[in-house]
């Protein structure tokens, strides 16, 4: 019996030492010795003001770039949080996915350069102007949208919810409070909601009343959108307020999908500039640090970046060509070119942009 206990104890200690001490130590030594950068998380550093290295990010984890002068990363269902890595698992017919894509593409989508619709003073916004014209052509278009896109309508009502502060009397933010104020003067909105929801006893929230609000708003302000505008106060400060507007980026963001579906716009839709899938679709991890070269060199990325980094009076075409060359130089294909298409690491190429193509100072 003692011999068996001694053997089992020896086996236990031996296994713990090998698996929990020796094996990790060997892996650590090999990793630090042969792959020091990868073993440290593939961190990208640069000297700080005090001379010490400052971590700017990792080659393996995406960051949210939103400024015009930078290439944008793929959308992230994890908000680029490495501790919450994951996918949205939204299918192509999921309203949440369609709304996110519409909100992203609507304000930036363009016609092809050779399109007969690519006209006007501000060529890059031709599609957005067409959407606004189409929107205003039917006085109650916003009511049609509200009746079909309930998810997008609810999201609009909750847009500023996160802006609420502990010192504010507002409970729902700008849009939500505007809806509640509106229904006080238009009680039929609440009565219609109660008639459609007889079993509910709680007071309706702004998102519950949003569809009825838009229908009522369309009757009062036909062909208009409840836009968020800056209003100057007597003391020269500005406050945000909702007013009826006919031109607003929110129109193209929210109405883009409905515009796409309208058969009357079929020829215009056929002339839209293609969009790379990885520009609007999140990765499985939500942390993919790379975008395709096709995405980076598209009019939605390259043209925007080059324009933002071209100084007044400078040769914009040369800047664009030089940035194109830089991006192509940084491109790589996985597994030595055996699989997939060329990719670009967003963080690395953006840092090179800052080093080689500084953003010009704003003109006074």
CORDA-V195177 format. One record per residue. OMEGA is omega in radians with two decimals (NA if undefined). Layout:
omega-><OMEGA/OMEGA>
//
This chain:
omega-><3.13/3.13/3.12/3.12/3.14/3.14/3.13/3.12/3.12/3.14/3.11/-3.12/-3.14/-3.14/3.13/-3.12/-3.10/-3.02/-3.04/-3.12/-3.03/-3.09/3.09/-3.13/3.12/3.13/3.12/-3.12/3.13/-3.13/-3.12/-3.10/-3.06/-3.11/-3.05/-3.11/-3.13/-3.12/3.14/3.12/-3.13/-3.10/3.06/-3.08/3.02/-3.10/3.09/-3.14/-3.13/3.13/3.13/-3.14/3.10/-3.12/3.12/3.13/3.12/3.08/-3.03/-3.05/-3.11/3.05/3.13/3.02/-3.09/-3.12/-3.10/-3.05/-3.13/2.95/-3.09/3.07/3.05/3.03/-3.10/3.06/-3.14/-3.09/3.10/3.13/-3.07/3.14/-3.12/-3.09/3.13/-3.13/3.10/-3.08/3.09/3.10/-3.07/-3.12/3.14/-3.14/-3.14/3.12/-3.12/3.14/3.14/3.14/3.13/3.13/-3.12/-3.03/-3.05/-3.08/-3.04/-3.03/-3.07/2.97/3.03/-3.06/-3.12/-3.11/3.09/3.12/-3.08/-3.06/3.07/-3.12/3.13/-3.00/-3.07/-3.10/-3.11/-3.14/-3.12/3.09/3.11/3.11/3.14/3.10/3.11/3.14/-3.08/-3.08/3.11/-3.01/-3.09/-3.13/-3.11/3.07/3.08/3.13/-3.11/-3.13/-3.08/-3.04/-3.06/3.12/3.14/3.12/3.10/3.10/3.11/-3.12/-3.08/-3.01/-3.05/-3.11/-3.11/-3.12/-3.14/3.10/-3.12/-3.11/-3.10/3.07/-3.13/-3.11/-3.00/-3.11/-2.98/-3.09/-3.11/3.13/3.11/3.11/-3.13/3.10/-3.13/-3.05/3.06/3.10/3.13/-3.04/3.13/3.12/3.12/-3.13/3.09/3.14/3.13/3.10/3.14/-3.11/-3.04/-3.08/-3.10/-3.10/3.14/3.06/-3.12/3.06/-3.13/-3.14/3.08/-3.07/-2.99/-3.11/3.09/3.11/-3.11/3.09/3.12/3.14/-3.13/3.12/-3.12/-3.12/-3.10/3.11/-3.12/3.12/3.07/-3.05/3.08/-3.09/3.06/-3.13/-3.12/3.14/3.11/-3.14/3.10/3.03/-3.12/3.08/3.13/-3.13/3.10/3.13/3.09/-3.13/3.10/3.11/-3.09/3.12/3.13/3.12/3.13/3.13/-3.06/-3.06/-3.06/-3.10/3.11/3.06/3.11/-3.05/-3.06/-3.14/-3.14/-3.12/-3.02/-3.12/3.11/3.13/-3.14/-3.12/3.12/3.08/-3.14/-3.14/3.10/-3.07/-3.08/3.06/-3.09/-3.11/3.12/3.09/-3.13/-3.13/-3.02/-3.06/-3.08/-3.07/-3.04/2.94/3.13/3.09/3.11/3.09/-3.08/-3.08/3.13/3.14/-3.11/3.12/-3.03/-3.10/-3.14/-3.11/-3.12/3.13/-3.11/-3.09/3.09/-3.14/3.10/3.14/-3.13/3.14/-3.09/-3.13/3.13/3.10/3.13/-3.13/-3.14/3.10/3.08/3.13/3.13/-3.11/3.14/3.12/-3.11/-3.09/3.10/3.10/-3.09/3.10/3.07/3.10/-3.08/-3.09/3.01/3.13/-3.08/-3.13/3.09/3.07/-2.99/-3.11/-3.11/-3.10/3.10/3.09/3.09/3.06/-3.14/-3.11/-3.01/-3.11/-3.10/3.13/-3.13/3.11/-3.14/-3.14/-3.11/NA>
//
